[in-house]
Amino acid sequence: MVVEVYADVVCPWCYIGERRLRKALAGRPDVEVRWRPFQLRPEMPAGGLPWREEFTQEKFGGEESARAAFEQVAAAGAPDGIRFDFERVASAPNTVDAHRLILFAEKRGVVEQATEELFRAYFTEGKNLNDPDKLIGAISSIRLDAGEVRAYLESEANLQEVRASQEAAHGLGISGVFDSRYAVSGAQPVEVFKRALDAAGKATAS
């Protein structure tokens, strides 16, 4: 069975949902997870936007509303071992290159590690994912050749795949897909993911 995950590495609820999905997949070696790029803000300028000066003002209407939303997210992620540090986040990046990097890692069998490191780099360490050096640094703990990664990021490899995935995601209208038939959206409890996996597994077997 294949689980397709449409998510963005600058989406905090995606981070929580991805962590819970991994828990739900424990003991299910027959399930293959495939990352499908999805940008929450595909119209984001290539260089991103300043986090506080523009992005939080536009998205939340001001610092006070943003702080309340961040506290809610941090409380939701804590039981799953996620530490959000929104005070360190300084940019709202365009995530095309981050998605391309994940596809690069997927082809080398380390997609789970790459997505985890990119989520953590952004939400815990506040790294600017528009910066190629920060992207490469974020996955430095994974056994990938830094020179090869840099050359890949300087090319246009997988750019069309990212764009096609974005179009497919909009067509589906959801952020998490199970066999394109059993969908779970957002940071649902682990048990919800397990039930969806069970339902998809039974349908596949029948």
Legacy VTK file of the C-alpha trace (Angstrom):
# vtk DataFile Version 3.0
C-alpha trace
ASCII
DATASET POLYDATA
POINTS 206 float
0.000 0.000 0.000
1.187 3.502 -0.830
0.537 6.556 1.347
0.945 9.867 -0.448
1.631 12.830 1.812
0.924 16.319 0.487
2.563 18.749 2.911
4.722 21.852 3.214
7.744 22.116 5.499
6.675 25.585 6.667
3.252 24.332 7.783
3.270 23.645 11.551
0.185 21.429 11.396
1.854 19.438 8.612
4.823 18.902 10.948
2.550 17.569 13.680
0.537 15.493 11.224
3.655 13.978 9.655
5.017 13.028 13.080
1.706 11.384 14.036
1.513 9.560 10.714
4.954 8.063 11.351
3.713 6.809 14.713
0.657 5.278 13.064
2.911 3.533 10.549
4.949 1.786 13.243
4.747 -1.957 12.668
3.437 -1.557 9.123
6.449 -2.425 6.917
4.142 -3.075 3.962
3.244 0.626 3.694
5.299 2.901 1.453
5.206 6.653 2.092
5.677 9.025 -0.828
6.209 12.755 -0.377
4.155 14.979 -2.649
5.186 18.651 -2.737
2.492 21.099 -1.719
3.084 24.806 -1.144
0.712 26.571 1.213
1.636 29.823 -0.517
2.656 29.039 -4.110
2.444 32.762 -4.883
5.192 33.496 -2.344
7.963 35.665 -3.890
11.074 33.716 -4.845
13.005 35.265 -1.964
10.204 34.861 0.562
8.878 37.540 2.927
10.044 38.942 6.262
8.238 36.915 8.931
7.075 39.578 11.384
7.070 42.716 9.283
4.884 41.331 6.521
3.845 37.686 6.796
2.367 37.574 10.306
0.675 40.913 9.767
-0.935 39.670 6.556
-1.841 36.198 7.830
-2.845 36.904 11.431
-3.591 40.621 11.456
-0.927 41.479 14.005
1.485 40.228 16.638
-1.086 39.508 19.339
-3.222 37.240 17.160
-0.114 35.544 15.828
1.185 34.845 19.334
-2.087 33.196 20.347
-2.013 30.979 17.242
1.616 30.021 17.854
0.910 29.086 21.454
-1.892 26.794 20.301
0.386 25.085 17.767
3.219 24.709 20.280
0.869 23.115 22.817
-0.456 20.707 20.177
3.017 19.623 19.097
4.576 19.187 22.533
3.047 15.733 23.288
4.551 14.482 20.016
8.028 15.671 20.958
8.023 18.715 18.684
9.530 21.948 19.985
8.288 25.013 18.152
10.293 28.212 18.646
8.456 30.843 16.651
10.595 33.602 18.154
13.505 32.346 16.043
11.585 32.241 12.760
12.595 35.251 10.692
11.354 34.468 7.189
8.401 33.034 5.321
10.221 31.289 2.468
9.234 30.093 -0.945
9.584 26.332 -0.451
10.152 25.137 -4.025
13.816 24.309 -3.351
12.988 22.651 -0.029
10.546 20.370 -1.858
13.099 19.664 -4.569
15.595 18.719 -1.863
13.073 16.305 -0.330
12.530 14.661 -3.717
16.310 14.345 -4.042
16.442 12.664 -0.635
13.501 10.411 -1.492
15.373 8.946 -4.461
18.238 8.110 -2.099
16.065 6.452 0.519
16.335 9.116 3.226
13.141 11.108 2.740
11.891 10.597 6.301
15.130 11.948 7.744
15.194 14.877 5.303
11.648 16.023 6.001
12.201 15.783 9.747
15.418 17.819 9.547
13.822 20.511 7.372
10.794 20.840 9.639
13.099 21.106 12.657
15.465 23.540 10.943
12.604 25.912 10.229
10.391 25.665 13.292
12.968 24.992 16.015
16.121 26.658 14.687
14.544 29.410 12.597
16.672 28.740 9.508
15.839 30.535 6.287
14.892 27.762 3.861
15.314 30.133 0.930
19.076 30.064 1.527
20.810 27.118 -0.244
23.500 27.044 2.450
20.854 26.706 5.160
19.071 23.970 3.201
22.310 22.021 2.829
23.185 22.630 6.462
19.781 21.416 7.589
20.449 17.954 6.193
24.134 17.798 7.153
23.415 14.942 9.583
22.129 12.798 6.705
24.666 10.899 4.649
24.285 12.893 1.446
27.131 14.441 -0.506
27.000 18.215 0.085
28.592 18.992 -3.278
26.079 16.830 -5.093
23.216 18.461 -3.206
24.497 21.951 -4.060
24.838 21.123 -7.747
21.319 19.703 -7.705
19.874 22.845 -6.083
21.658 25.031 -8.626
19.959 23.110 -11.427
16.266 22.972 -12.294
15.947 19.240 -11.578
12.513 18.187 -10.295
11.141 21.699 -10.683
8.401 20.490 -13.009
7.597 17.653 -10.613
7.031 20.165 -7.812
4.742 22.232 -10.006
2.801 19.174 -11.183
2.339 18.009 -7.595
1.000 21.434 -6.664
-1.575 21.239 -9.428
-2.563 17.722 -8.393
-2.975 18.825 -4.773
-5.275 21.656 -5.770
-7.285 19.216 -7.852
-7.685 16.902 -4.869
-8.458 19.774 -2.513
-6.758 18.035 0.431
-3.377 17.927 2.174
-3.082 14.206 2.914
-3.942 11.350 0.581
-4.151 7.606 1.183
-4.175 5.686 -2.121
-5.949 8.759 -3.559
-9.171 7.444 -1.949
-8.719 7.567 1.833
-7.853 11.084 2.905
-6.764 12.478 6.257
-6.300 16.211 6.460
-4.060 18.018 8.921
-2.765 17.065 12.365
-5.281 14.378 13.255
-4.754 12.062 16.253
-2.660 8.940 15.657
-5.770 6.741 15.946
-7.409 8.567 13.026
-4.399 7.813 10.845
-4.476 4.175 11.969
-8.148 3.810 11.066
-7.544 5.304 7.623
-4.613 2.956 7.081
-6.710 -0.020 8.148
-9.561 0.971 5.844
-7.223 1.488 2.896
-5.474 -1.805 3.627
-8.745 -3.757 3.647
-9.847 -2.171 0.401
-6.521 -2.981 -1.207
-6.731 -6.611 -0.085
-10.305 -7.116 -1.299
LINES 1 207
206 0 1 2 3 4 5 6 7 8 9 10 11 12 13 14 15 16 17 18 19 20 21 22 23 24 25 26 27 28 29 30 31 32 33 34 35 36 37 38 39 40 41 42 43 44 45 46 47 48 49 50 51 52 53 54 55 56 57 58 59 60 61 62 63 64 65 66 67 68 69 70 71 72 73 74 75 76 77 78 79 80 81 82 83 84 85 86 87 88 89 90 91 92 93 94 95 96 97 98 99 100 101 102 103 104 105 106 107 108 109 110 111 112 113 114 115 116 117 118 119 120 121 122 123 124 125 126 127 128 129 130 131 132 133 134 135 136 137 138 139 140 141 142 143 144 145 146 147 148 149 150 151 152 153 154 155 156 157 158 159 160 161 162 163 164 165 166 167 168 169 170 171 172 173 174 175 176 177 178 179 180 181 182 183 184 185 186 187 188 189 190 191 192 193 194 195 196 197 198 199 200 201 202 203 204 205
